[in-house]
Amino acid sequence: MTTSVRRVPGWFLAVLFIGVPLLELIVIVKVGQTIGVGWTILLLIADSVFGAWLLKREGRRALAALGTAFSSGRMPAREIADGMLILVGGVLMLTPGFLSDILGFLCILPFTRPIARGALTRFVAARLVAMPAGPLTGGPAFGGNERRPRPEGHGDVVQGEVVDD
């Protein structure tokens, strides 16, 4: 069985680790030139404080929703996605800069999170690999009619049926 590993292109890593911080710095400097250095620093501190409060509030809500889903016996897919987005948004809020804060707010705010959840769902669905039918995926053990591959040269295989008495 062959597995393929998707490699991250080098240009993407360069943009991520050099371009994004450079863009953040440019935006901070432009805001500082427009409203002043003191107001810019105050604005960065204020949006960090507001982000921490929002992260705490939405994190508690997501945890409560996860507990409710578990206690009702249903699969908490939406709640897990929301928790992941809140976590990513929190990391972005910890990163200094206005652009990362805006993206973090989009992941954390309850009225913009469904948009981010849809993007996350499409991203994950595009990377899922189809599993071949087998005992855990609907193969013969679950009533499927696929024949299991037999080991070659690894001893005798005896065909038979299981009969309950």
Contact map, one row per residue, 1 for C-alpha under 8 A:
111000000000000000000000000000000000000000000000000000000000000000000000000000000000000000000000000000000000000000000000000000000000000000000000000000000000000000000
111100000000000000000000000000000000000000000000000000000000000000000000000000000000000000000000000000000000000000000000000000000000000000000000000000000000000000000
111110000000000000000000000000000000000000000000000000000000000000000000000000000000000000000000000000000000000000000000000000000000000000000000000000000000000000000
011111000000000000000000000000000000000000000000000000000000000000000000000000000000000000000000000000000000000000000000000000000000000000000000000000000000000000000
001111100000000000000000000000000000000000000000000000000000000000000000000000000000000000000000000000000000000000000000000000000000000000000000000000000000000000000
000111110000000000000000000000000000000000000000000000000000000000000000000000000000000000000000000000000000000000000000000000000000000000000000000000000000000000000
000011111000000000000000000000000000000000000000000000000000000000000000000000000000000000000000000000000000000000000000000000000000000000000000000000000000000000000
000001111101100000000000000000000000000000000000000000000000000000000000000000000000000000000000000000000000000000000000000000000000000000000000000000000000000000000
000000111111100000000000000000000000000000000000000000000000000000000000000000000000000000000000000000000000000000000000000000000000000000000000000000000000000000000
000000011111110000000000000000000000000000000000000000000000000000000000000000000000000000000000000000000000000000000000000000000000000000000000000000000000000000000
000000001111111000000000000000000000000000000000000000000000000000000000000000000000000000000000000000000000000000000000000000000000000000000000000000000000000000000
000000011111111100000000000000000000000000000000000000000000000000000000000000000000000000000000000000000000000000000000000000000000000000000000000000000000000000000
000000011111111110000000000000000000000000000000000000000000000000000000000000000000000000000000000000000000000000000000000000000000000000000000000000000000000000000
000000000111111111100000000000000000000000000000000000000000000000000000000000000000000000000000000000000000000000000000000000000000000000000000000000000000000000000
000000000011111111110000000000000000000000000000000000000000000000000000000000000000000000000000000000000000000000000000000000000000000000000000000000000000000000000
000000000001111111111000000000000000000000000000000000000000000000000000000000000000000000000000000000000000000000000000000000000000000000000000000000000000000000000
000000000000111111111000000000000000000000000000000000000000000000000000000000000000000000000000000000000000000000000000000000000000000000000000000000000000000000000
000000000000011111111100000000000000000000000000000000000000000000000000000000000000000000000000000000000000000000000000000000000000000000000000000000000000000000000
000000000000011111111110000000000000000000000000000000000000000000000000000000000000000000000000000000000000000000000000000000000000000000000000000000000000000000000
000000000000001111111111000000000000000000000000000000000000000000000000000000000000000000000000000000000000000000000000000000000000000000000000000000000000000000000
000000000000000111111111100000000000000000000000000000000000000000000000000000000000000000000000000000000000000000000000000000000000000000000000000000000000000000000
000000000000000001111111110000000000000000000000000000000000000000000000000000000000000000000000000000000000000000000000000000000000000000000000000000000000000000000
000000000000000000111111111000000000000000000000000000000000000000000000000000000000000000000000000000000000000000000000000000000000000000000000000000000000000000000
000000000000000000011111111100000000000000000000000000000000000000000000000000000000000000000000111100000000000000000000000000000000000000000000000000000000000000000
000000000000000000001111111110000000000000000000000000000000000000000000000000000000000000000000100000000000000000000000000000000000000000000000000000000000000000000
000000000000000000000111111111000000000000000000000000000000000000000000000000000000000000000000000000000000000000000000000000000000000000000000000000000000000000000
000000000000000000000011111111100000000000000000000000000000000000000000000000000000000000000000111000000000000000000000000000000000000000000000000000000000000000000
000000000000000000000001111111110000000100000000000000000000000000000000000000000000000000000000110000000000000000000000000000000000000000000000000000000000000000000
000000000000000000000000111111111000000000000000000000000000000000000000000000000000000000000000000000000000000000000000000000000000000000000000000000000000000000000
000000000000000000000000011111111100000000000000000000000000000000000000000000000000000000000000000000000000000000000000000000000000000000000000000000000000000000000
000000000000000000000000001111111111000100000000000000000000000000000000000000000000000000000000000000000000000000000000000000000000000000000000000000000000000000000
000000000000000000000000000111111111111100000000000000000000000000000000000000000000000000000000000000000000000000000000000000000000000000000000000000000000000000000
000000000000000000000000000011111111100000000000000000000000000000000000000000000000000000000000000000000000000000000000000000000000000000000000000000000000000000000
000000000000000000000000000001111111000000000000000000000000000000000000000000000000000000000000000000000000000000000000000000000000000000000000000000000000000000000
000000000000000000000000000000111111101100000000000000000000000000000000000000000000000000000000000000000000000000000000000000000000000000000000000000000000000000000
000000000000000000000000000000111111111100000000000000000000000000000000000000000000000000000000000000000000000000000000000000000000000000000000000000000000000000000
000000000000000000000000000000011011111110000000000000000000000000000000000000000000000000000000000000000000000000000000000000000000000000000000000000000000000000000
000000000000000000000000000000010001111111000000000000000000000000000000000000000000000000000000000000000000000000000000000000000000000000000000000000000000000000000
000000000000000000000000000000010011111111100000000000000000000000000000000000000000000000000000000000000000000000000000000000000000000000000000000000000000000000000
000000000000000000000000000100110011111111110000000000000000000000000000000000000000000000000000000000000000000000000000000000000000000000000000000000000000000000000
000000000000000000000000000000000000111111111000000000000000000000000000000000000000000000000000000000000000000000000000000000000000000000000000000000000000000000000
000000000000000000000000000000000000011111111100000000000000000000000000000000000000000000000000000000000000000000000000000000000000000000000000000000000000000000000
000000000000000000000000000000000000001111111110000000000000000000000000000000000000000000000000000000000000000000000000000000000000000000000000000000000000000000000
000000000000000000000000000000000000000111111111000000000000000000000000000000000000000000000001110000000000000000000000000000000000000000000000000000000000000000000
000000000000000000000000000000000000000011111111100000000000000000000000000000000000000000000000000000000000000000000000000000000000000000000000000000000000000000000
000000000000000000000000000000000000000001111111110000000000000000000000000000000000000000000000000000000000000000000000000000000000000000000000000000000000000000000
000000000000000000000000000000000000000000111111111000000000000000000000000000000000000000000000000010000000000000000000000000000000000000000000000000000000000000000
000000000000000000000000000000000000000000011111111100000000000000000000000000000000000000001100000010000000000000000000000000000000000000000000000000000000000000000
000000000000000000000000000000000000000000001111111110000000000000000000000000000000000000000000000000000000000000000000000000000000000000000000000000000000000000000
000000000000000000000000000000000000000000000111111111000000000000000000000000000000000000000000000000000000000000000000000000000000000000000000000000000000000000000
000000000000000000000000000000000000000000000011111111100000000000000000000000000000000001001000000010001000000000000000000000000000000000000000000000000000000000000
000000000000000000000000000000000000000000000001111111110000000000000000000000000000000001001000000000000000000000000000000000000000000000000000000000000000000000000
000000000000000000000000000000000000000000000000111111111000000000000000000000000000000000000000000000000000000000000000000000000000000000000000000000000000000000000
000000000000000000000000000000000000000000000000011111111100000000000000000000000000000000000000000000000001100000000000000000000000000000000000000000000000000000000
000000000000000000000000000000000000000000000000001111111110000000000000000000000000010011000000000000000001000000000000000000000000000000000000000000000000000000000
000000000000000000000000000000000000000000000000000111111111000000000000000000000000000000000000000000000000000000000000000000000000000000000000000000000000000000000
000000000000000000000000000000000000000000000000000011111111100000000000000000000000000000000000000000000000000000000000000000000000000000000000000000000000000000000
000000000000000000000000000000000000000000000000000001111111110000000000000000000000010000000000000000000001110000000000000000000000000000000000000000000000000000000
000000000000000000000000000000000000000000000000000000111111111000000000000000000010010000000000000000000000000000000000000000000000000000000000000000000000000000000
000000000000000000000000000000000000000000000000000000011111111100000000000000000000000000000000000000000000000000000000000000000000000000000000000000000000000000000
000000000000000000000000000000000000000000000000000000001111111110000000000000000000000000000000000000000000000000000000000000000000000000000000000000000000000000000
000000000000000000000000000000000000000000000000000000000111111111000000000000100110000000000000000000000000000000000000000000000000000000000000000000000000000000000
000000000000000000000000000000000000000000000000000000000011111111100000000000000010000000000000000000000000000000000000000000000000000000000000000000000000000000000
000000000000000000000000000000000000000000000000000000000001111111110000000000000000000000000000000000000000000000000000000000000000000000000000000000000000000000000
000000000000000000000000000000000000000000000000000000000000111111111000000000100000000000000000000000000000000000000000000000000000000000000000000000000000000000000
000000000000000000000000000000000000000000000000000000000000011111111100000100110000000000000000000000000000000000000000000000000000000000000000000000000000000000000
000000000000000000000000000000000000000000000000000000000000001111111110000000000000000000000000000000000000000000000000000000000000000000000000000000000000000000000
000000000000000000000000000000000000000000000000000000000000000111111111000000000000000000000000000000000000000000000000000000000000000000000000000000000000000000000
000000000000000000000000000000000000000000000000000000000000000011111111111100100000000000000000000000000000000000000000000000000000000000000000000000000000000000000
000000000000000000000000000000000000000000000000000000000000000001111111111100000000000000000000000000000000000000000000000000000000000000000000000000000000000000000
000000000000000000000000000000000000000000000000000000000000000000111111110000000000000000000000000000000000000000000000000000000000000000000000000000000000000000000
000000000000000000000000000000000000000000000000000000000000000000011111110000000000000000000000000000000000000000000000000000000000000000000000000000000000000000000
000000000000000000000000000000000000000000000000000000000000000000001111111000000000000000000000000000000000000000000000000000000000000000000000000000000000000000000
000000000000000000000000000000000000000000000000000000000000000000001111111100000000000000000000000000000000000000000000000000000000000000000000000000000000000000000
000000000000000000000000000000000000000000000000000000000000000000001100111110000000000000000000000000000000000000000000000000000000000000000000000000000000000000000
000000000000000000000000000000000000000000000000000000000000000001001100011111110000000000000000000000000000000000000000000000000000000000000000000000000000000000000
000000000000000000000000000000000000000000000000000000000000000000000000001111111000000000000000000000000000000000000000000000000000000000000000000000000000000000000
000000000000000000000000000000000000000000000000000000000000000000000000000111111100000000000000000000000000000000000000000000000000000000000000000000000000000000000
000000000000000000000000000000000000000000000000000000000000010011001000000111111110000000000000000000000000000000000000000000000000000000000000000000000000000000000
000000000000000000000000000000000000000000000000000000000000000001000000000111111111000000000000000000000000000000000000000000000000000000000000000000000000000000000
000000000000000000000000000000000000000000000000000000000000000000000000000011111111100000000000000000000000000000001001000000000000000000000000000000000000000000000
000000000000000000000000000000000000000000000000000000000000010000000000000001111111110000000000000000000000000010001000000000000000000000000000000000000000000000000
000000000000000000000000000000000000000000000000000000000010011000000000000000111111111000000000000000000000000000000000000000000000000000000000000000000000000000000
000000000000000000000000000000000000000000000000000000000000000000000000000000011111111100000000000000000000000000000000000000000000000000000000000000000000000000000
000000000000000000000000000000000000000000000000000000000000000000000000000000001111111110000000000000000011000010011000000000000000000000000000000000000000000000000
000000000000000000000000000000000000000000000000000000100110000000000000000000000111111111000000000000000011000000000000000000000000000000000000000000000000000000000
000000000000000000000000000000000000000000000000000000000000000000000000000000000011111111100000000000000000000000000000000000000000000000000000000000000000000000000
000000000000000000000000000000000000000000000000000000000000000000000000000000000001111111110000000000010010000000000000000000000000000000000000000000000000000000000
000000000000000000000000000000000000000000000000000000100000000000000000000000000000111111111000000000111111000000000000000000000000000000000000000000000000000000000
000000000000000000000000000000000000000000000000001100100000000000000000000000000000011111111100000000010001000000000000000000000000000000000000000000000000000000000
000000000000000000000000000000000000000000000000000000000000000000000000000000000000001111111110000000010000000000000000000000000000000000000000000000000000000000000
000000000000000000000000000000000000000000000000000000000000000000000000000000000000000111111110000110110000000000000000000000000000000000000000000000000000000000000
000000000000000000000000000000000000000000000001001100000000000000000000000000000000000011111111000110011000000000000000000000000000000000000000000000000000000000000
000000000000000000000000000000000000000000000001000000000000000000000000000000000000000001111111000000000000000000000000000000000000000000000000000000000000000000000
000000000000000000000000000000000000000000000000000000000000000000000000000000000000000000111111100110000000000000000000000000000000000000000000000000000000000000000
000000000000000000000000000000000000000000010000000000000000000000000000000000000000000000001111110110000000000000000000000000000000000000000000000000000000000000000
000000000000000000000001101100000000000000010000000000000000000000000000000000000000000000000011111110000000000000000000000000000000000000000000000000000000000000000
000000000000000000000001001100000000000000010000000000000000000000000000000000000000000000000001111111000000000000000000000000000000000000000000000000000000000000000
000000000000000000000001001000000000000000000000000000000000000000000000000000000000000000000000111111100000000000000000000000000000000000000000000000000000000000000
000000000000000000000001000000000000000000000000000000000000000000000000000000000000000000011011111111110000000000000000000000000000000000000000000000000000000000000
000000000000000000000000000000000000000000000011001000000000000000000000000000000000000000011011111111111000000000000000000000000000000000000000000000000000000000000
000000000000000000000000000000000000000000000000000000000000000000000000000000000000000000000000011111111100000000000000000000000000000000000000000000000000000000000
000000000000000000000000000000000000000000000000000000000000000000000000000000000000000010010000001111111110000000000000000000000000000000000000000000000000000000000
000000000000000000000000000000000000000000000000000000000000000000000000000000000000000111111000000111111111000000000000000000000000000000000000000000000000000000000
000000000000000000000000000000000000000000000000001000000000000000000000000000000000000010001000000011111111100000000000000000000000000000000000000000000000000000000
000000000000000000000000000000000000000000000000000000000000000000000000000000000000000010000000000001111111100110010000000000000000000000000000000000000000000000000
000000000000000000000000000000000000000000000000000000000000000000000000000000000000110110000000000000111111100110010000000000000000000000000000000000000000000000000
000000000000000000000000000000000000000000000000000001100100000000000000000000000000110011000000000000011111110110000000000000000000000000000000000000000000000000000
000000000000000000000000000000000000000000000000000001000100000000000000000000000000000000000000000000001111111110000000000000000000000000000000000000000000000000000
000000000000000000000000000000000000000000000000000000000100000000000000000000000000000000000000000000000001111111000000000000000000000000000000000000000000000000000
000000000000000000000000000000000000000000000000000000000000000000000000000000000000000000000000000000000000111111000000000000000000000000000000000000000000000000000
000000000000000000000000000000000000000000000000000000000000000000000000000000000000000000000000000000000111111111110000000000000000000000000000000000000000000000000
000000000000000000000000000000000000000000000000000000000000000000000000000000000100100000000000000000000111111111111000000000000000000000000000000000000000000000000
000000000000000000000000000000000000000000000000000000000000000000000000000000000000000000000000000000000000011111111100000000000000000000000000000000000000000000000
000000000000000000000000000000000000000000000000000000000000000000000000000000000000000000000000000000000000000111111110000000000000000000000000000000000000000000000
000000000000000000000000000000000000000000000000000000000000000000000000000000000000100000000000000000000110000111111111000000000000000000000000000000000000000000000
000000000000000000000000000000000000000000000000000000000000000000000000000000001100100000000000000000000000000011111111100000000000000000000000000000000000000000000
000000000000000000000000000000000000000000000000000000000000000000000000000000000000000000000000000000000000000001111111110000000000000000000000000000000000000000000
000000000000000000000000000000000000000000000000000000000000000000000000000000000000000000000000000000000000000000111111111000000000000000000000000000000000000000000
000000000000000000000000000000000000000000000000000000000000000000000000000000001000000000000000000000000000000000011111111100000000000000000000000000000000000000000
000000000000000000000000000000000000000000000000000000000000000000000000000000000000000000000000000000000000000000001111111110000000000000000000000000000000000000000
000000000000000000000000000000000000000000000000000000000000000000000000000000000000000000000000000000000000000000000111111111000000000000000000000000000000000000000
000000000000000000000000000000000000000000000000000000000000000000000000000000000000000000000000000000000000000000000011111111100000000000000000000000000000000000000
000000000000000000000000000000000000000000000000000000000000000000000000000000000000000000000000000000000000000000000001111111110000000000000000000000000000000000000
000000000000000000000000000000000000000000000000000000000000000000000000000000000000000000000000000000000000000000000000111111110000000000000000000000000000000000000
000000000000000000000000000000000000000000000000000000000000000000000000000000000000000000000000000000000000000000000000011111110000000000000000000000000000000000000
000000000000000000000000000000000000000000000000000000000000000000000000000000000000000000000000000000000000000000000000001111111000000000000000000000000000000000000
000000000000000000000000000000000000000000000000000000000000000000000000000000000000000000000000000000000000000000000000000111111100000000000000000000000000000000000
000000000000000000000000000000000000000000000000000000000000000000000000000000000000000000000000000000000000000000000000000000111110000000000000000000000000000000000
000000000000000000000000000000000000000000000000000000000000000000000000000000000000000000000000000000000000000000000000000000011111000000000000000000000000000000000
000000000000000000000000000000000000000000000000000000000000000000000000000000000000000000000000000000000000000000000000000000001111100010000000000000000000000000000
000000000000000000000000000000000000000000000000000000000000000000000000000000000000000000000000000000000000000000000000000000000111110010000000000000000000000000000
000000000000000000000000000000000000000000000000000000000000000000000000000000000000000000000000000000000000000000000000000000000011111111100000010000000000000000000
000000000000000000000000000000000000000000000000000000000000000000000000000000000000000000000000000000000000000000000000000000000001111111111000000100000000000000000
000000000000000000000000000000000000000000000000000000000000000000000000000000000000000000000000000000000000000000000000000000000000111111111100000000000000000000000
000000000000000000000000000000000000000000000000000000000000000000000000000000000000000000000000000000000000000000000000000000000000111111101100000000000000000000000
000000000000000000000000000000000000000000000000000000000000000000000000000000000000000000000000000000000000000000000000000000000011111111100100000000000000000000000
000000000000000000000000000000000000000000000000000000000000000000000000000000000000000000000000000000000000000000000000000000000000111111111111000000000000000000000
000000000000000000000000000000000000000000000000000000000000000000000000000000000000000000000000000000000000000000000000000000000000111111111111110000000000000000000
000000000000000000000000000000000000000000000000000000000000000000000000000000000000000000000000000000000000000000000000000000000000011001111111111100000000000000000
000000000000000000000000000000000000000000000000000000000000000000000000000000000000000000000000000000000000000000000000000000000000011101111111000000000000000000000
000000000000000000000000000000000000000000000000000000000000000000000000000000000000000000000000000000000000000000000000000000000000001111111111000000000000000000000
000000000000000000000000000000000000000000000000000000000000000000000000000000000000000000000000000000000000000000000000000000000000000001111111100000000000000000000
000000000000000000000000000000000000000000000000000000000000000000000000000000000000000000000000000000000000000000000000000000000000000001111111110000000000000000000
000000000000000000000000000000000000000000000000000000000000000000000000000000000000000000000000000000000000000000000000000000000000000000110011111000000000000000000
000000000000000000000000000000000000000000000000000000000000000000000000000000000000000000000000000000000000000000000000000000000000100000110001111100000000000000000
000000000000000000000000000000000000000000000000000000000000000000000000000000000000000000000000000000000000000000000000000000000000000000010000111110000000000000000
000000000000000000000000000000000000000000000000000000000000000000000000000000000000000000000000000000000000000000000000000000000000010000010000011111000000000000000
000000000000000000000000000000000000000000000000000000000000000000000000000000000000000000000000000000000000000000000000000000000000000000000000001111100000000000000
000000000000000000000000000000000000000000000000000000000000000000000000000000000000000000000000000000000000000000000000000000000000000000000000000111110000100000000
000000000000000000000000000000000000000000000000000000000000000000000000000000000000000000000000000000000000000000000000000000000000000000000000000011111100000000000
000000000000000000000000000000000000000000000000000000000000000000000000000000000000000000000000000000000000000000000000000000000000000000000000000001111110000000000
000000000000000000000000000000000000000000000000000000000000000000000000000000000000000000000000000000000000000000000000000000000000000000000000000000111110000000000
000000000000000000000000000000000000000000000000000000000000000000000000000000000000000000000000000000000000000000000000000000000000000000000000000000111111000000000
000000000000000000000000000000000000000000000000000000000000000000000000000000000000000000000000000000000000000000000000000000000000000000000000000000011111100000000
000000000000000000000000000000000000000000000000000000000000000000000000000000000000000000000000000000000000000000000000000000000000000000000000000000000111110000000
000000000000000000000000000000000000000000000000000000000000000000000000000000000000000000000000000000000000000000000000000000000000000000000000000001000011111000000
000000000000000000000000000000000000000000000000000000000000000000000000000000000000000000000000000000000000000000000000000000000000000000000000000000000001111100000
000000000000000000000000000000000000000000000000000000000000000000000000000000000000000000000000000000000000000000000000000000000000000000000000000000000000111110000
000000000000000000000000000000000000000000000000000000000000000000000000000000000000000000000000000000000000000000000000000000000000000000000000000000000000011111000
000000000000000000000000000000000000000000000000000000000000000000000000000000000000000000000000000000000000000000000000000000000000000000000000000000000000001111100
000000000000000000000000000000000000000000000000000000000000000000000000000000000000000000000000000000000000000000000000000000000000000000000000000000000000000111110
000000000000000000000000000000000000000000000000000000000000000000000000000000000000000000000000000000000000000000000000000000000000000000000000000000000000000011111
000000000000000000000000000000000000000000000000000000000000000000000000000000000000000000000000000000000000000000000000000000000000000000000000000000000000000001111
000000000000000000000000000000000000000000000000000000000000000000000000000000000000000000000000000000000000000000000000000000000000000000000000000000000000000000111
